[in-house]
């Protein structure tokens, strides 16, 4: 059984997600609804609340960066190359899907917490399609084609505005950019006197912003890097729904993840808010047309959301590989930083990990039976000289 430290990020995700879900449900916040209010009704209050949350998140997150707690290059959102085509294609797909469903992945979780069975279908389809794009049938197209068309950043810098601006100016502009952007967004919301009378909206914006900061802080400081080496992350609801879907079906160890914990936390928090307000009720599709729209929208958000998220931290080789190639692949993946002695941790047994990569890659040569695909997840890497163990795996036979 994994020790408690390995589950701390997931428990933090559960708590942070519950706070966000409760606050957003009580305030009836919705990204799609906020855009609709601003464009169709001329009411920008909910947009300003999201701006307030974003401003607080920027100030707090960049404070963590400046304090040396969070490193942008250790996240999936600031790779040294930007997959612009993948981001644009995914953004369009996600936007169309959101319009078809009437909300995003986060909003679907909020609705599900109130008893909306339509959102249950959306979440299941979104999760399945997200995982298909992340590690399944669409993963090869994403990694081999779309992510290969990435724009490399100068000097191998992380692809974030502060790093690139600092390079252009010759001085570190991160603090200045963070203060200008964060304070401006907060001021736009707080200067609107109408919002001071909408306490639930204001409270939800503040809590949502601090929830994002708390996510980055928790995943930067907590967790057992050898039981579950993971990158810093915060609230995001596409890949995490896919991972929750996979964990529920095939790998219970996948539940010890901050993002997966936050998915269930949002549902629980929303459910508590709906119960408190006496709003719990079952809702279903009105007709087959509405169901088709939600199914298609969930699929588009799942695949599009993964394409729009920035990964780019993969190593690809034709199978089988030898030990030298396996070592090179491991060296290319920045997410393995904890195993290379990052932040004073003991170095992991990378030779044992390379041996596992070699072994599984040779399954490609098997003819009896012939193997269509194989995956091992997770792999626990012990300290140098103590080996590595594949905890769970999946092999799909051809035909």
C-alpha positions in Angstrom: 0.0 0.0 0.0 1.3 3.5 -0.9 2.2 5.6 2.1 0.1 8.7 3.1 2.6 11.2 1.5 1.8 9.8 -1.9 -1.9 10.6 -1.4 -1.4 14.1 -0.1 -1.6 15.9 -3.5 -4.9 14.1 -4.2 -6.3 15.0 -0.8 -5.3 18.6 -1.3 -6.9 18.5 -4.8 -10.1 17.1 -3.3 -10.3 19.9 -0.7 -9.3 22.7 -3.1 -11.7 21.4 -5.7 -14.5 21.3 -3.2 -14.0 24.9 -2.1 -14.0 26.0 -5.8 -17.0 23.9 -6.6 -19.0 25.2 -3.6 -18.2 28.8 -4.3 -18.8 28.7 -8.0 -22.1 26.8 -7.6 -23.4 29.3 -5.0 -22.5 32.3 -7.2 -23.7 30.6 -10.4 -20.4 31.4 -12.2 -19.9 30.0 -15.6 -17.4 30.9 -18.3 -19.7 30.4 -21.2 -22.5 32.3 -19.4 -20.2 35.2 -18.6 -19.2 35.5 -22.3 -22.9 35.3 -23.3 -23.9 38.0 -20.7 -21.2 40.3 -22.0 -21.8 39.8 -25.7 -25.5 39.4 -25.8 -26.8 41.2 -22.7 -24.1 43.9 -22.3 -23.5 42.8 -18.7 -19.8 42.3 -18.0 -20.1 41.6 -14.2 -19.4 37.9 -14.4 -16.5 38.5 -16.8 -15.0 40.9 -14.3 -15.3 38.3 -11.6 -13.3 35.9 -13.7 -10.9 38.7 -14.3 -10.6 39.2 -10.5 -9.9 35.5 -10.1 -7.3 35.6 -12.9 -5.7 38.7 -11.4 -5.4 37.1 -7.9 -4.1 33.9 -9.5 -1.4 35.8 -11.5 -0.2 37.7 -8.5 0.0 34.7 -6.3 1.4 32.3 -8.9 4.1 34.7 -10.0 4.9 35.3 -6.3 5.6 31.6 -6.0 7.8 31.7 -9.0 9.8 34.7 -7.7 10.0 33.0 -4.3 11.7 30.0 -5.9 8.8 27.6 -5.0 7.4 27.1 -8.5 9.5 26.8 -11.7 7.5 27.4 -14.9 9.7 25.1 -16.9 8.7 22.2 -14.6 5.0 22.6 -15.6 3.3 21.3 -18.8 2.3 24.9 -19.7 5.7 26.4 -20.4 7.7 24.1 -22.7 10.7 25.1 -24.7 8.7 24.8 -27.9 5.1 26.1 -28.6 2.8 23.9 -30.7 0.8 26.7 -32.2 -1.1 24.6 -34.8 -2.2 22.2 -32.1 -3.2 25.0 -29.7 -5.3 26.8 -32.4 -7.0 23.6 -33.6 -7.7 22.5 -30.1 -9.0 25.9 -29.1 -11.5 26.0 -31.9 -12.6 22.4 -31.2 -13.0 23.2 -27.5 -14.9 26.4 -28.2 -17.4 24.7 -30.6 -17.9 21.9 -28.1 -18.5 24.3 -25.2 -21.1 26.1 -27.3 -22.9 22.8 -28.1 -23.0 21.8 -24.4 -23.5 25.3 -23.0 -20.6 25.1 -20.6 -17.0 23.8 -20.2 -15.6 20.8 -18.4 -15.5 22.6 -15.1 -19.1 23.8 -15.6 -20.2 20.2 -16.4 -18.7 19.0 -13.1 -20.6 21.8 -11.4 -23.9 20.8 -13.1 -23.3 17.2 -12.3 -23.0 18.0 -8.6 -26.5 19.4 -8.7 -27.9 16.2 -10.2 -27.8 17.0 -14.0 -27.6 13.6 -15.7 -26.9 15.3 -19.0 -23.6 16.5 -17.5 -22.8 12.9 -16.4 -22.9 11.9 -20.1 -20.8 14.9 -21.1 -18.2 14.2 -18.4 -17.9 10.5 -19.4 -17.6 11.3 -23.1 -15.2 14.2 -22.4 -13.0 12.0 -20.2 -12.9 9.1 -22.7 -12.0 11.4 -25.6 -9.5 13.3 -23.6 -7.7 10.1 -22.6 -7.8 8.9 -26.2 -6.0 12.1 -27.2 -3.6 12.0 -24.2 -2.5 8.4 -24.4 -4.9 6.5 -26.6 -5.8 6.3 -30.3 -5.3 10.0 -31.1 -2.0 10.3 -29.1 0.3 9.3 -32.0 -1.2 11.9 -34.2 -0.9 14.6 -31.5 2.7 13.7 -30.6 4.2 12.7 -33.9 2.5 15.3 -36.2 1.1 18.3 -34.3 3.7 18.6 -31.5 6.5 18.1 -34.0 5.3 21.3 -35.7 6.2 23.3 -32.6 7.9 26.7 -32.7 11.1 26.5 -30.6 11.7 29.2 -28.1 15.0 31.2 -28.2 17.7 29.9 -25.9 15.5 26.9 -25.0 13.5 29.3 -22.7 10.1 28.3 -21.3 7.3 29.6 -23.4 5.9 32.1 -21.0 5.4 35.9 -21.5 7.7 36.9 -18.6 10.6 34.8 -19.7 10.4 35.9 -23.3 9.9 39.6 -22.4 12.8 39.5 -20.0 15.0 38.0 -22.8 14.0 40.8 -25.2 14.5 43.6 -22.6 17.7 42.2 -21.1 16.3 42.5 -17.6 14.0 40.4 -15.5 10.5 41.8 -16.1 8.5 39.0 -14.4 7.6 41.0 -11.2 6.6 44.1 -13.2 4.4 42.2 -15.7 2.8 40.2 -12.8 2.0 43.4 -10.9 0.7 45.3 -13.9 -1.5 42.4 -15.2 -2.7 41.2 -11.8 -3.5 44.6 -10.3 -5.2 45.8 -13.5 -7.5 42.8 -13.6 -8.4 43.1 -9.9 -9.0 46.9 -10.2 -11.4 46.4 -13.2 -13.6 44.2 -11.0 -13.3 46.0 -7.7 -14.0 49.4 -9.3 -17.4 48.2 -10.3 -19.6 49.3 -7.4 -22.4 46.8 -8.5 -20.1 43.9 -7.6 -19.7 45.1 -4.0 -23.5 44.4 -3.7 -23.1 41.0 -5.2 -21.2 39.4 -2.3 -21.5 35.8 -3.6 -20.0 36.7 -7.0 -17.2 38.6 -5.3 -16.5 35.9 -2.8 -16.5 33.2 -5.6 -13.9 35.3 -7.6 -11.6 35.7 -4.7 -11.8 32.0 -3.6 -11.3 30.8 -7.2 -8.2 32.9 -7.6 -6.7 31.6 -4.3 -7.7 28.0 -5.2 -5.5 28.3 -8.3 -2.6 29.5 -6.1 -3.2 26.8 -3.5 -3.0 24.2 -6.3 0.4 25.3 -7.5 1.6 25.5 -3.9 0.4 22.1 -2.9 1.8 20.3 -5.9 5.1 22.1 -5.7 5.7 21.2 -2.0 3.7 18.0 -1.3 3.8 14.5 -2.5 6.2 11.5 -2.7 8.3 12.1 -5.8 9.4 8.5 -5.9 6.0 7.0 -5.5 4.4 9.3 -8.0 6.8 11.8 -9.6 4.6 14.5 -11.0 4.8 18.0 -12.3 3.4 21.0 -10.5 -0.2 21.7 -11.6 -3.3 23.5 -10.5 -7.0 23.6 -11.5 -7.6 22.4 -15.0 -10.5 20.2 -16.2 -9.8 18.3 -19.4 -6.8 16.0 -19.0 -7.7 15.5 -15.3 -11.2 14.3 -16.2 -9.5 11.9 -18.7 -7.1 10.7 -16.0 -10.0 10.2 -13.5 -11.8 8.2 -16.2 -8.8 5.9 -16.7 -8.2 5.5 -12.9 -11.7 4.4 -12.4 -11.6 1.9 -15.1 -8.1 0.5 -15.2 -5.7 1.8 -12.5 -6.8 2.7 -9.0 -3.3 4.1 -8.4 -4.2 6.9 -10.7 -6.4 8.4 -8.0 -3.4 9.7 -6.1 -3.1 12.7 -8.4 -4.0 16.3 -7.5 -6.0 16.9 -10.7 -8.0 13.7 -10.3 -8.7 14.7 -6.7 -9.9 18.1 -7.8 -12.3 16.6 -10.2 -14.1 14.7 -7.5 -13.7 17.7 -5.1 -15.6 20.0 -7.5 -18.5 17.6 -7.8 -18.7 17.2 -4.0 -18.5 21.0 -3.4 -21.1 21.7 -6.0 -23.4 19.0 -4.5 -23.0 20.5 -1.0 -23.9 24.0 -2.4 -26.9 22.6 -4.2 -28.0 20.7 -1.1 -27.6 23.8 1.1 -29.7 25.9 -1.3 -32.3 23.1 -1.8 -31.5 22.9 -5.5 -30.7 19.2 -5.8 -32.8 17.7 -8.6 -32.4 15.1 -11.3 -32.3 16.5 -14.9 -32.2 14.6 -18.1 -32.2 15.1 -21.9 -35.4 16.6 -23.4 -35.0 14.7 -26.7 -32.5 12.8 -28.8 -31.4 16.0 -30.6 -30.2 17.5 -27.2 -28.5 14.3 -26.4 -26.6 14.2 -29.8 -25.5 17.8 -29.2 -24.1 17.0 -25.8 -22.4 13.9 -27.0 -20.7 15.8 -29.8 -19.8 18.7 -27.6 -18.3 16.5 -25.0 -16.1 14.7 -27.6 -14.9 18.0 -29.1 -14.0 19.4 -25.7 -12.2 16.3 -24.7 -10.0 16.1 -27.8 -9.7 19.8 -28.4 -8.8 20.5 -24.7 -5.9 18.1 -24.9 -4.7 19.6 -28.2 -4.9 23.1 -26.7 -3.0 22.2 -23.6 0.7 22.5 -24.0 2.6 19.2 -23.3 5.6 18.8 -25.6 7.5 16.9 -22.9 7.7 13.5 -24.6 10.4 11.3 -26.1 9.5 9.2 -29.1 11.6 6.4 -30.8 10.6 3.5 -33.1 10.4 0.3 -31.1 12.4 -1.6 -30.1 15.1 0.6 -28.5 18.4 -0.3 -27.0 19.8 0.9 -23.7 21.6 3.9 -25.1 18.4 5.1 -26.8 16.3 4.5 -23.6 18.8 6.6 -21.6 18.6 9.4 -24.2 14.8 9.3 -24.1 14.8 9.6 -20.3 17.2 12.6 -20.5 14.9 14.4 -22.9 11.9 14.3 -20.6 12.0 17.3 -18.2 9.3 15.8 -16.0 11.9 13.3 -14.7 13.7 16.1 -12.9 12.8 14.6 -9.4 14.6 11.4 -10.5 17.8 13.3 -11.3 18.3 14.7 -7.8 16.1 17.8 -8.2 15.8 19.9 -5.0 18.1 17.7 -3.0 16.2 14.5 -3.6 18.3 11.4 -3.9 18.9 10.4 -7.5 16.6 7.7 -8.8 17.7 4.5 -10.4 17.5 5.7 -14.0 19.4 2.7 -15.3 16.6 0.4 -14.0 14.0 2.7 -15.6 15.9 2.5 -18.9 16.0 -1.3 -18.7 12.2 -1.3 -18.3 11.8 1.0 -21.4 14.0 -1.5 -23.4 12.1 -4.5 -22.1 8.6 -3.2 -23.0 9.8 -1.8 -26.4 10.8 -5.3 -27.4 7.2 -6.4 -27.1 7.0 -4.9 -30.6 8.9 -8.0 -31.9 6.5 -10.5 -30.5 4.7 -12.6 -33.0 3.1 -15.2 -30.8 0.9 -13.5 -29.7 1.2 -10.3 -31.8 0.7 -7.2 -29.6 -1.1 -4.1 -30.9 -0.3 -1.8 -28.0 1.2 -1.9 -24.5 1.3 0.5 -21.5 2.8 0.4 -18.0 1.6 3.0 -15.5 2.8 3.8 -12.9 6.4 2.8 -12.6 7.9 3.3 -9.1 11.6 4.3 -9.4 13.6 3.8 -6.2 16.8 5.4 -5.2 19.9 4.8 -7.3 20.9 1.1 -7.2 17.6 0.0 -5.7 15.7 -0.7 -8.9 12.4 0.2 -10.5 9.0 -1.6 -10.5 6.2 -1.5 -13.0 3.1 -1.4 -10.7 0.4 -1.9 -13.4 0.3 -2.5 -17.1 -2.0 -3.1 -20.0 -1.3 -5.2 -23.1 -3.8 -5.2 -26.1 -3.4 -8.2 -28.5 -3.7 -7.6 -32.2 -6.9 -8.9 -33.8 
